[in-house]
Amino acid sequence: MRYFIPTFIIVVVSIVSILGFRGSFSKNTPIEVFPDMDRQAKFKSQTKNTFFSDGKADRLPVSGTAIRGNLISQDNVFSHSPIFNSNAVKTGKLLNGDWVKKIPSSVGIDMSLMRLGKEKYDIHCTVCHGKYGNGKGVISYFKLAPRNLSDASQSGTYLESAAPWSDGQIYNAISIGSGIMLGLKDKLSPKERWAIVLYLRSLQNYVSDATNHGGKKS
């Protein structure tokens, strides 16, 4: 019993010393058993870093890298006169909520846009929808049935609806996805999505000419 009181006092003092002053301010360096990454060897945003010639810690993306996220053009963001896309270009819809029937002229429809559309289609779409948009991509060999994009007249096609899909509807499907298809707006800029729409329209024209005006059907 004679050891209980001194032991009790020591325990109470120890607990108060460790826990009793938590949250109080002090200029002394705190004792941390588990620092939990409270302090890291890093540069905070908008601070100096003498390692780089411009002395800035913030760095722009390395040229040629594949940017993920919203794909905002850095050159446009830091331009003295940035270009803001219209609602039709960004969403495929007019201000009144109607779908854009044709690709907006402000996108700049030319052969370079067609080549861009083919490039992005080959990268993001061919694996499912096939080289010619007929749904015969790689995954079709694994008992999956990607939509036929090339001929809207075929039953079950991705473009089948009460009326033919407008360019704005196709753009929207590329952006946010449709069915089990995931959207590509985090990987493709608005111009790149419109480029795919343009290339897809060319595939449909190609299939239509080959099946209706070409040689005999088998």
C-alpha positions as CSV (number, residue, x, y, z in Angstrom):
1,M,0.0,0.0,0.0
2,R,2.9,2.3,0.7
3,Y,4.0,2.0,-2.9
4,F,0.5,2.7,-4.3
5,I,0.3,6.4,-3.7
6,P,3.7,7.3,-5.2
7,T,3.0,5.0,-8.2
8,F,-0.4,6.6,-8.6
9,I,1.0,10.1,-8.5
10,I,3.7,9.1,-11.1
11,V,1.1,7.6,-13.4
12,V,-1.2,10.7,-13.2
13,V,1.7,13.1,-13.8
14,S,2.8,11.1,-16.8
15,I,-0.7,11.0,-18.3
16,V,-1.2,14.7,-17.8
17,S,2.3,15.5,-19.2
18,I,1.6,13.4,-22.3
19,L,-2.1,14.1,-23.0
20,G,-3.0,17.1,-20.9
21,F,-1.3,19.7,-23.1
22,R,-2.4,18.5,-26.5
23,G,-3.7,21.3,-28.7
24,S,-1.9,24.0,-26.8
25,F,0.5,26.3,-28.6
26,S,4.3,26.1,-28.0
27,K,7.4,27.3,-29.8
28,N,9.2,24.1,-28.8
29,T,9.4,21.2,-31.3
30,P,6.8,18.6,-30.4
31,I,7.7,15.1,-29.6
32,E,6.2,12.8,-32.3
33,V,6.2,9.1,-32.1
34,F,4.4,8.7,-35.4
35,P,4.8,11.9,-37.5
36,D,2.2,10.6,-40.1
37,M,3.9,12.6,-42.9
38,D,3.1,15.9,-41.3
39,R,6.3,17.3,-42.7
40,Q,7.6,16.3,-46.1
41,A,10.5,17.3,-48.3
42,K,8.5,19.1,-50.9
43,F,8.0,22.6,-52.4
44,K,4.6,24.2,-51.9
45,S,2.7,25.7,-54.8
46,Q,3.8,29.1,-56.0
47,T,7.1,29.1,-54.1
48,K,10.7,29.5,-55.2
49,N,13.0,26.6,-56.3
50,T,16.5,27.5,-57.2
51,F,17.0,24.2,-59.0
52,F,15.3,25.5,-62.1
53,S,16.5,28.4,-64.2
54,D,13.3,30.4,-63.8
55,G,13.4,29.9,-60.0
56,K,9.8,28.6,-59.8
57,A,8.7,25.5,-58.0
58,D,5.6,25.1,-60.2
59,R,6.3,23.4,-63.5
60,L,4.3,23.1,-66.7
61,P,3.7,19.6,-68.1
62,V,6.6,18.2,-70.1
63,S,6.2,18.6,-73.8
64,G,4.7,15.5,-75.5
65,T,3.2,13.9,-72.4
66,A,-0.3,12.6,-72.4
67,I,-2.3,14.9,-70.1
68,R,-5.0,13.5,-67.9
69,G,-7.9,15.4,-66.5
70,N,-9.9,18.2,-68.3
71,L,-7.2,18.7,-71.0
72,I,-7.3,22.5,-70.7
73,S,-4.8,24.0,-73.2
74,Q,-2.0,25.6,-71.2
75,D,-1.2,28.0,-74.0
76,N,-4.8,29.1,-74.1
77,V,-5.0,29.5,-70.3
78,F,-1.9,31.7,-70.1
79,S,-2.7,33.7,-73.3
80,H,-3.5,37.4,-73.2
81,S,-6.6,36.7,-75.2
82,P,-7.9,33.2,-74.3
83,I,-10.5,31.5,-76.5
84,F,-13.6,30.3,-74.8
85,N,-15.6,27.6,-76.7
86,S,-19.3,28.1,-77.2
87,N,-21.9,26.0,-75.4
88,A,-22.5,24.1,-78.6
89,V,-18.8,23.2,-79.0
90,K,-18.4,22.2,-75.3
91,T,-21.6,20.2,-74.8
92,G,-23.1,19.4,-78.2
93,K,-26.2,21.4,-77.3
94,L,-27.6,24.8,-78.2
95,L,-28.5,27.3,-75.4
96,N,-32.1,26.2,-75.7
97,G,-31.2,22.6,-75.0
98,D,-31.6,21.3,-78.5
99,W,-28.9,19.0,-79.9
100,V,-26.5,20.4,-82.5
101,K,-27.4,18.9,-85.8
102,K,-24.0,19.4,-87.5
103,I,-20.5,19.9,-86.3
104,P,-20.1,23.6,-85.3
105,S,-18.3,25.5,-88.0
106,S,-16.1,27.1,-85.3
107,V,-14.4,23.8,-84.8
108,G,-12.7,24.2,-88.2
109,I,-13.7,21.4,-90.5
110,D,-10.9,20.4,-92.8
111,M,-8.7,17.5,-93.7
112,S,-6.5,18.0,-90.6
113,L,-9.6,17.5,-88.4
114,M,-10.4,14.4,-90.4
115,R,-6.8,13.0,-89.8
116,L,-7.1,13.9,-86.1
117,G,-10.4,12.1,-85.9
118,K,-8.9,9.0,-87.5
119,E,-5.9,9.1,-85.1
120,K,-8.1,9.4,-82.0
121,Y,-10.6,6.9,-83.3
122,D,-7.8,4.3,-83.8
123,I,-6.5,4.9,-80.3
124,H,-9.7,5.0,-78.3
125,C,-12.5,3.3,-80.4
126,T,-11.0,0.6,-82.6
127,V,-10.5,-1.9,-79.9
128,C,-14.2,-2.1,-79.3
129,H,-15.9,-0.9,-82.5
130,G,-13.4,-2.1,-85.1
131,K,-11.4,-0.4,-87.8
132,Y,-14.4,0.3,-89.9
133,G,-16.8,1.0,-87.0
134,N,-18.7,-2.3,-87.6
135,G,-18.4,-3.5,-84.0
136,K,-15.8,-6.1,-84.9
137,G,-13.1,-4.9,-82.6
138,V,-10.8,-7.1,-80.5
139,I,-13.3,-7.5,-77.7
140,S,-15.9,-8.9,-80.0
141,Y,-13.9,-12.1,-79.9
142,F,-14.6,-12.4,-76.2
143,K,-18.4,-12.8,-76.6
144,L,-19.0,-9.1,-76.3
145,A,-21.1,-7.2,-78.8
146,P,-19.9,-3.6,-79.4
147,R,-22.3,-1.4,-81.2
148,N,-22.1,-1.0,-85.0
149,L,-21.2,2.6,-85.6
150,S,-20.7,2.5,-89.3
151,D,-24.3,1.8,-90.6
152,A,-27.1,3.4,-88.7
153,S,-29.7,1.4,-90.7
154,Q,-28.7,-1.9,-89.1
155,S,-30.9,-3.2,-86.2
156,G,-29.4,-2.7,-82.8
157,T,-26.9,-0.2,-83.9
158,Y,-25.6,2.4,-81.4
159,L,-27.1,5.2,-83.5
160,E,-30.6,3.6,-83.7
161,S,-33.4,5.7,-82.2
162,A,-36.7,7.2,-83.3
163,A,-34.7,9.4,-85.6
164,P,-31.1,9.4,-86.8
165,W,-28.7,10.7,-84.2
166,S,-27.4,14.3,-84.7
167,D,-23.7,15.1,-84.5
168,G,-24.4,16.7,-81.1
169,Q,-25.8,13.4,-79.7
170,I,-22.8,11.4,-81.0
171,Y,-20.5,14.0,-79.4
172,N,-22.3,13.7,-76.1
173,A,-22.0,9.9,-76.2
174,I,-18.3,10.2,-76.8
175,S,-18.0,12.7,-73.9
176,I,-20.0,11.0,-71.2
177,G,-20.5,7.4,-72.5
178,S,-23.5,5.4,-73.4
179,G,-24.6,2.1,-71.9
180,I,-21.4,0.2,-70.7
181,M,-19.2,2.5,-72.7
182,L,-17.2,4.9,-70.6
183,G,-17.0,8.6,-71.5
184,L,-13.8,10.0,-73.0
185,K,-14.1,13.7,-71.9
186,D,-11.2,13.3,-69.5
187,K,-8.9,12.0,-72.3
188,L,-10.0,14.0,-75.3
189,S,-10.4,17.7,-75.9
190,P,-13.7,19.1,-77.4
191,K,-11.9,19.4,-80.8
192,E,-10.7,15.8,-80.6
193,R,-14.2,14.6,-79.8
194,W,-15.7,16.5,-82.7
195,A,-12.9,15.1,-84.9
196,I,-14.1,11.6,-84.1
197,V,-17.6,12.6,-85.0
198,L,-16.4,13.8,-88.4
199,Y,-14.4,10.6,-89.0
200,L,-17.4,8.5,-87.9
201,R,-19.6,10.2,-90.4
202,S,-17.0,9.4,-93.1
203,L,-17.1,5.8,-92.1
204,Q,-20.9,5.7,-92.4
205,N,-20.6,7.3,-95.9
206,Y,-18.0,4.7,-96.9
207,V,-20.1,1.8,-95.7
208,S,-23.2,3.2,-97.4
209,D,-21.4,3.6,-100.7
210,A,-19.8,0.1,-100.5
211,T,-23.1,-1.7,-99.7
212,N,-25.6,0.2,-101.8
213,H,-23.6,1.4,-104.8
214,G,-20.8,-1.0,-105.0
215,G,-20.7,-4.5,-106.4
216,K,-23.3,-7.2,-105.9
217,K,-24.3,-8.1,-102.4
218,S,-23.4,-11.6,-101.3
